[in-house]
Amino acid sequence: MAVRPLLYYITDRTGFPGDEAARRRRLLEKIAEAARAGVDYIQLREKDLSARELEHLARKAVGAVRQARAQASGNRPVTTALLINSRTDVALAVDADGVHLRSDDVSPKDSREIWRSPGSGAQTREKPESRPLIGVSCHTPEEVAEAAAQGASFAVFAPVFEKKGAPGAQAAGLAQLRKACQAKIPVLALGGVTLSNARSCLDAGAAGVAGIRLFQENDLEHVVRLLRG
């Protein structure tokens, strides 16, 4: 069982009401809320945006997390890391903490080499020895093992349970999650994870849980307190 489960908020601005401007504004507010609440990782996953639009939004998201860090009290520092979905180039451009790769994306090793190549700007980052964080989406224990071998920081294993709105998606189940968690990197459970079943994921060996609705549709202070209680 994880002593202090890792928590991963995956964004989806289309889940907020209003026009596009209102959705982006609400998303940035939620990102700041997640950082203040102590969520470990946030993945900016707005796949429908163009590279230019994504970079613009990502800069604001980075600013929201940094502002939360600056405003945090000394006894409760903000250590949230912001990752950009798939786009290593955008992550570099906005000085994000890392990138989250799809299962069919470039390898973590290749992404890390791009990040640290001359001219990438990586040498100017706040903590170069800890950058970048590289998460990888995985759907089988074998993919998790490969992600570990390729130098991923952590893996997100999905879908563990049947996903709301996608009843036809084949759930991997807790037995496969348990097998995936034998890899030598932290594995986070994703897919149908709720406050009521998150504990079963941790009992199966997951280092933490990830989700969209779990974090985006609830009061984050409350969610974090329950998941870590």
HUNORPE-V657971 format. One record per pair of residues at least 12 apart in sequence whose C-alpha atoms are under 7 Angstrom apart, sorted by the first residue. I is the first residue (numbers start at 1). J is the second residue. Records with the same first field share a line. If there is no record, write none. Layout:
I = J, J
//
This chain:
1 = 202, 203, 205
2 = 202, 206, 207
4 = 228
5 = 207, 208, 228
6 = 40, 207, 208, 209
7 = 39, 40, 41, 208, 209, 210
8 = 39, 40, 41, 42, 209, 210, 211
9 = 41, 42, 43, 210, 211, 212, 215
10 = 42, 43, 44, 45, 211, 212
11 = 43, 44, 45, 212
12 = 45, 46, 212
13 = 27
28 = 61, 64
31 = 61, 64
32 = 64, 65, 68
33 = 220
34 = 220
35 = 65, 68, 78, 80
36 = 68, 78
37 = 220, 221, 224
38 = 78, 80
39 = 80
40 = 79, 80, 81
41 = 80, 81, 82
42 = 81, 82, 83
43 = 82, 83, 84, 85
44 = 83, 84, 85
45 = 84, 85
55 = 90, 94
58 = 94
59 = 94
62 = 82, 96
81 = 97
82 = 96, 97, 98
83 = 96, 97, 98, 99, 100
84 = 98, 99, 100
85 = 99, 100, 101
86 = 99, 100, 101, 102
87 = 99
88 = 111
92 = 115, 120
97 = 131, 132, 133
98 = 131, 132, 133, 134
99 = 133, 134, 135
100 = 134, 135, 136
101 = 135, 136, 137
102 = 136, 137
103 = 136, 137, 138
107 = 150
108 = 134, 147, 150, 151, 152
109 = 150, 151
112 = 132
133 = 153
134 = 152, 153, 154
135 = 152, 153, 154, 155
136 = 152, 154, 155, 156
137 = 155, 156, 157
138 = 155, 156, 157, 158
139 = 157, 158
140 = 180
141 = 176, 179, 180
144 = 180, 183
145 = 183
148 = 183, 184, 185
153 = 185
154 = 185, 186, 187
155 = 186, 187, 188
156 = 187, 188, 189, 190
157 = 187, 188, 189, 190
158 = 189, 190, 191
159 = 171, 172, 190, 191
160 = 172, 173, 174, 177, 189, 190, 191, 192
161 = 173, 191, 192, 193
162 = 191, 192
163 = 191, 192
164 = 192
174 = 201, 204
177 = 204
178 = 204, 205
181 = 205, 206
186 = 207
187 = 206, 207, 208
188 = 206, 207, 208, 209, 210
189 = 201, 206, 208, 209, 210
190 = 209, 210, 211
191 = 211
193 = 211
194 = 214
//
